[in-house]
Amino acid sequence: MFFFGKKESGIINNFMKHLDAVEETLETFGEFMDAYLDGREDFEELALKTVEAESKADRLRRETETMMYSGAFLPNFRGDLLGLIESVDVIADRAETVARLVNLQRTQFPADIRGDIRKQVGVSIKTYKALKRAIKKMFEDVEEAAKCIVETENLEHQEDDIEWELIKKLFSLDVDRAVKLEVREIIGLIGDIADLSEDASDRVEIIILKRRV
């Protein structure tokens, strides 16, 4: 379905590096959340590593976009691909935001929901990884890409169920309302990782449909 020249292949290769950098950001974020919830002393170091990983992803995103503005790809596909790159980059931004906020606020996660928070983080990261597979398969095997899109959607729905059950559990606890509201904000931001991944998978689906026409 996709036939590209040397210039285009170089851009795609850079985009793949960007996808890897976003995954690195999310995995480091997951390590940060584990450390923070466990009360380990290295959580601040992991928060910084999350910020650094996001900066790397952002740099690769800018490099890829600059390469694309040189005139590679047909205009309609270029616009679709630029939109996809931007939508993927926002996912890393969200993970960085959560790491910064939790580290800055010293968010007090009630003990009763810490396991649920870990589960939410884990499923959110899995949702991105399914998206990443969909994007890579988009250039190789569109049928497999379609399967990965469905997997992304299913994981996002799974995360959504976890998120709402977690919120209900949070507000049933006998803790200060200010703590509940602060934790509720963090839960929503973690959920955005899965939501944004599904949004990006919708873009992949549109690209595939356009190429089939």
C-alpha positions as CSV (number, residue, x, y, z in Angstrom):
1,M,0.0,0.0,0.0
2,F,2.8,2.4,0.7
3,F,5.7,3.0,-1.7
4,F,8.2,5.6,-0.6
5,G,11.6,6.9,-1.8
6,K,14.8,7.3,0.2
7,K,13.8,10.6,1.7
8,E,10.4,9.3,2.9
9,S,12.0,6.1,4.3
10,G,14.4,8.2,6.4
11,I,11.4,10.2,7.8
12,I,9.6,7.0,8.7
13,N,12.7,5.7,10.4
14,N,12.9,8.8,12.5
15,F,9.2,8.5,13.3
16,M,9.8,5.0,14.6
17,K,12.5,6.4,16.9
18,H,10.0,8.9,18.1
19,L,7.5,6.1,18.9
20,D,10.3,4.3,20.9
21,A,11.1,7.5,22.8
22,V,7.4,7.9,23.7
23,E,7.4,4.3,25.0
24,E,10.5,5.0,27.0
25,T,8.8,8.0,28.6
26,L,5.8,5.9,29.5
27,E,7.8,3.0,30.9
28,T,10.0,5.4,33.0
29,F,6.7,7.1,34.2
30,G,5.5,3.6,35.2
31,E,8.7,3.1,37.2
32,F,8.2,6.5,38.8
33,M,4.7,5.7,39.9
34,D,5.8,2.3,41.4
35,A,8.6,4.0,43.3
36,Y,6.3,6.8,44.5
37,L,3.5,4.4,45.7
38,D,6.1,2.2,47.4
39,G,7.6,5.2,49.2
40,R,11.0,4.5,47.7
41,E,13.7,7.2,47.8
42,D,14.5,7.1,44.1
43,F,11.1,8.5,43.0
44,E,12.4,12.0,42.4
45,E,15.2,10.6,40.2
46,L,12.7,8.7,38.2
47,A,10.5,11.8,37.8
48,L,13.5,13.6,36.4
49,K,14.2,10.7,34.0
50,T,10.6,10.9,32.8
51,V,11.0,14.6,32.0
52,E,14.3,13.8,30.2
53,A,12.7,11.0,28.2
54,E,9.8,13.3,27.2
55,S,12.3,15.9,26.0
56,K,14.0,13.3,23.9
57,A,10.6,12.4,22.3
58,D,9.8,16.0,21.7
59,R,13.2,16.6,20.0
60,L,12.6,13.6,17.7
61,R,9.1,14.8,16.9
62,R,10.5,18.2,15.9
63,E,13.3,16.6,13.8
64,T,10.7,14.4,12.0
65,E,8.4,17.3,11.3
66,T,11.3,19.4,10.0
67,M,12.3,16.6,7.6
68,M,8.7,16.3,6.4
69,Y,8.4,20.0,5.6
70,S,11.2,19.5,3.0
71,G,8.6,18.3,0.6
72,A,8.5,14.6,1.3
73,F,5.2,12.6,0.8
74,L,2.2,13.8,-1.2
75,P,0.5,16.7,0.5
76,N,-2.6,14.9,1.8
77,F,-0.6,12.0,3.3
78,R,1.9,14.5,4.8
79,G,-0.9,16.2,6.6
80,D,-2.3,13.0,8.0
81,L,1.2,11.8,9.1
82,L,2.0,15.1,10.8
83,G,-1.3,14.9,12.6
84,L,-0.5,11.4,13.8
85,I,3.0,12.4,15.0
86,E,1.5,15.3,17.0
87,S,-1.2,13.1,18.5
88,V,1.4,10.5,19.6
89,D,3.7,13.2,21.1
90,V,0.9,14.5,23.3
91,I,0.8,11.0,25.0
92,A,4.4,11.5,26.3
93,D,3.5,15.0,27.4
94,R,0.6,13.7,29.6
95,A,2.9,11.2,31.3
96,E,5.4,13.9,32.0
97,T,2.7,16.1,33.4
98,V,1.5,13.5,35.9
99,A,5.1,12.8,37.0
100,R,5.7,16.5,37.6
101,L,2.4,17.0,39.4
102,V,2.8,14.0,41.7
103,N,6.4,14.9,42.5
104,L,5.6,18.6,43.1
105,Q,2.4,18.1,45.1
106,R,3.6,15.0,47.0
107,T,0.1,13.6,46.2
108,Q,-1.3,11.5,49.0
109,F,-2.7,8.3,47.5
110,P,-4.8,6.5,50.0
111,A,-3.5,3.0,50.7
112,D,-6.8,1.4,49.7
113,I,-6.5,2.5,46.1
114,R,-2.7,2.2,45.4
115,G,-3.1,-1.2,43.8
116,D,-5.8,0.2,41.6
117,I,-3.7,3.1,40.6
118,R,-0.9,0.7,39.6
119,K,-3.4,-1.3,37.5
120,Q,-4.6,1.8,35.8
121,V,-1.1,2.9,34.9
122,G,-0.3,-0.5,33.6
123,V,-3.3,-0.7,31.3
124,S,-2.7,2.8,30.1
125,I,0.8,2.0,29.0
126,K,-0.4,-1.2,27.4
127,T,-2.9,0.9,25.4
128,Y,0.0,3.0,24.0
129,K,2.0,-0.1,23.1
130,A,-0.9,-1.5,21.1
131,L,-1.1,1.9,19.3
132,K,2.6,1.7,18.6
133,R,2.2,-1.7,17.0
134,A,-0.7,-0.4,14.9
135,I,1.5,2.4,13.5
136,K,4.4,0.2,12.7
137,K,2.1,-2.4,11.0
138,M,0.5,0.5,9.1
139,F,3.6,0.6,6.9
140,E,4.0,-3.2,6.7
141,D,0.7,-5.1,6.9
142,V,-2.6,-3.1,7.1
143,E,-4.6,-6.2,8.1
144,E,-2.4,-6.6,11.2
145,A,-2.6,-2.9,11.8
146,A,-6.4,-3.1,11.9
147,K,-6.1,-5.8,14.6
148,C,-3.9,-3.6,16.6
149,I,-6.3,-0.8,16.3
150,V,-9.1,-3.0,17.8
151,E,-6.7,-4.0,20.6
152,T,-6.0,-0.4,21.3
153,E,-9.7,0.3,21.5
154,N,-10.4,-2.7,23.8
155,L,-7.6,-1.7,26.2
156,E,-8.9,1.9,26.3
157,H,-12.3,0.6,27.2
158,Q,-10.7,-1.6,29.9
159,E,-8.8,1.4,31.3
160,D,-12.0,3.5,31.3
161,D,-13.8,0.9,33.4
162,I,-10.9,0.7,35.8
163,E,-10.8,4.5,36.0
164,W,-14.5,4.9,36.9
165,E,-14.4,2.1,39.5
166,L,-11.3,3.8,41.0
167,I,-13.1,7.1,41.2
168,K,-16.1,5.6,42.9
169,K,-13.8,3.8,45.4
170,L,-11.8,7.0,46.0
171,F,-14.9,9.0,46.9
172,S,-16.3,6.3,49.2
173,L,-13.2,6.5,51.4
174,D,-13.1,8.4,54.7
175,V,-10.3,10.9,53.7
176,D,-10.2,14.7,53.3
177,R,-12.1,16.0,50.3
178,A,-9.1,18.1,49.2
179,V,-7.1,14.8,49.0
180,K,-9.9,13.2,47.0
181,L,-10.0,16.1,44.5
182,E,-6.2,16.1,44.0
183,V,-6.1,12.3,43.5
184,R,-9.1,12.5,41.2
185,E,-7.2,14.9,39.0
186,I,-4.2,12.6,38.8
187,I,-6.5,9.6,38.0
188,G,-8.0,11.6,35.1
189,L,-4.6,12.5,33.7
190,I,-3.4,8.9,33.8
191,G,-6.6,7.9,32.0
192,D,-5.7,10.5,29.3
193,I,-2.8,8.3,28.3
194,A,-5.2,5.6,27.2
195,D,-7.7,8.0,25.7
196,L,-5.1,9.8,23.7
197,S,-3.7,6.5,22.5
198,E,-7.2,5.5,21.2
199,D,-7.5,9.0,19.5
200,A,-4.2,8.4,17.7
201,S,-5.4,4.9,16.6
202,D,-8.4,6.6,15.0
203,R,-6.0,8.6,12.9
204,V,-4.2,5.4,11.9
205,E,-7.5,3.9,10.9
206,I,-8.4,7.0,8.7
207,I,-5.0,6.8,7.0
208,I,-5.5,3.1,6.2
209,L,-9.0,3.8,4.8
210,K,-7.8,6.7,2.7
211,R,-5.1,4.5,1.1
212,R,-7.6,1.8,0.3
213,V,-9.8,4.2,-1.7
